Amino acid sequence: MWRIEMARISVKNVTKYYDRELILNNISLDIKDKEFFCITGPSGSGKTTLLKVVAGLDTNYTGRVYIDDIDVTYLAPGQRNIAMVFQEYALYPNLMAKENILFPLRIKKYSNERIDQKLRSTIKQIDIGIEKYLNFYPRELSAGHKQRVAAGRAIIRDNPNVFLFDEPLSNLDAKIRMNTRTYLKKMFKEVKTTTIYVTSDSSEAMALADRIAVLDKGRFVQIDRPFDMYFHPKNMLVADFFGILGMNFMRGKIKDNKFAFARCRFDIPLCIKKDTIRKIAREELVLGIRPEDIGFSTTYDKSKAVAVVNFIQKIPPMVNIICKINDSIINVVNFIKNTGNIIPGMNLYLDFDKSKTHLFYLDSGDLVS
C-alpha cells in the first residue's frame, strides 16, 4: 500500500461480462486529482460494478485501471490505498460507533495519543454532533448516524489515495438525505481527496459533484459539469434524468421550417443551423423542453399551442399543471401564486421559448447539433 501526491484515476477500455451479460462495454474514464466525481444513471447500468473494478473488488474484466499513471489492475484492494463506504455501511455490530471509526487505526497498532488526535480531527470533519453517539452500538444508531460513522471510518485512515462511495445515502429519508448531502460537501472540501461517488439520485449528483458521468447499459452517455447536464443534455436519457420532473418530449417533423407536433407549430431551437434543418427535414424528431421553461396564459392566443388542463398537483411553493395536447402529456411547473385561477378542463396557451428547447433524433435519442 502506498500514498501518492496526486490521485488521478484512469479507467481504460474496461469490458465486463456477468453470465454472458455485458455489464461494462469498453468504457474509459479520466478523473482529476482531488475531484469529486459522481457516477449516476438508471438502476442496473453498471455503476457499482465500475466502482468495484476501481477498488479491486472485481478482477474478472478486460482493460486497465491506473492511479496516478501507476497500473493497479492486478493489485489487491488493500494495496491500492483506497477507502470505501458501502450502501449498507458494513459496520461491525459488536463494536460501538467509536471503535468502528477507529478500527483502521487499531489494526495498524497506532499509539493511543495518535488515535485520540485522529479521532478529534475526524469528528470535526464528519459532524461534531456525532460525538454524543460514540458509545452507541450500530443497532442503536439512526441511518443518518450510521452513515456518518461509516464515513468517519473511511476518512480517519492516513491519507488514502481515493475515496469510493456506493449509494451511501440511499437508505436515508428525504430530509435526512438533504442534510447529509450538505455535510458531505463540506467534509470533502476539507479532506481534499479524489472521490468517486455512485448514486442513482440525479439531484444528489447535481448537489455534490464537480463533474458527473451518466452510465447507461454499460456505456457513458455524457460526462460533464452539473450545469451542462441540466442545460445542455446530449441525449434524451440525460435530458429526462435531470430536473424536477424530467423533460417534456413531443414527437414530430420539420415542416416549413417549424417543428410540427399534432396541430401545433414550434420554432426550431436557436442552436440549429439552417443547413442542418434542411438535412433533417424528413427525419422523425423529438422536441424537448423542461416543465419550468414553459410560459402560459389563459387568454386565447392563436400563435401559441393550446393545451387542456388535466390535473393540478400542488407541491408548495410550486405547482405542476398536467396538460394534454391531443394524447400527449405536458407538464408545466410554476409558482402557486401565478396559477390560482387555473382549474382542470380549461385551456392553457403555452409559450415555448426557442432558446430553451432541444431537438433530438427519435431513433438514437441523440441531440441534433
WOFENWO-V712933 format. One record per run of one state. SS is the DSSP state (H for helix, E for strand, - for the rest). FROM is the first residue (numbers start at 0). TO is the last residue. Records with the same first field share a line. If there is no record, write none. Layout:
SS=FROM-TO + FROM-TO
//
This chain:
-=0-7 + 18-19 + 31-34 + 40-45 + 55-60 + 67-68 + 71-75 + 79-80 + 85-94 + 106-110 + 126-126 + 133-135 + 140-141 + 155-160 + 166-172 + 191-192 + 198-200 + 208-209 + 216-217 + 224-224 + 231-233 + 241-245 + 255-256 + 261-262 + 266-272 + 279-283 + 297-303 + 315-316 + 325-326 + 338-345 + 352-356 + 361-364 + 367-368
E=8-17 + 20-30 + 35-39 + 61-66 + 69-70 + 81-84 + 95-95 + 136-136 + 161-165 + 193-197 + 210-215 + 218-223 + 234-234 + 246-254 + 257-260 + 263-265 + 284-289 + 293-296 + 304-314 + 317-324 + 327-334 + 346-351 + 357-360 + 365-366
H=46-54 + 76-78 + 96-105 + 111-125 + 127-132 + 137-139 + 142-154 + 173-190 + 201-207 + 225-230 + 235-240 + 273-278 + 290-292 + 335-337
//
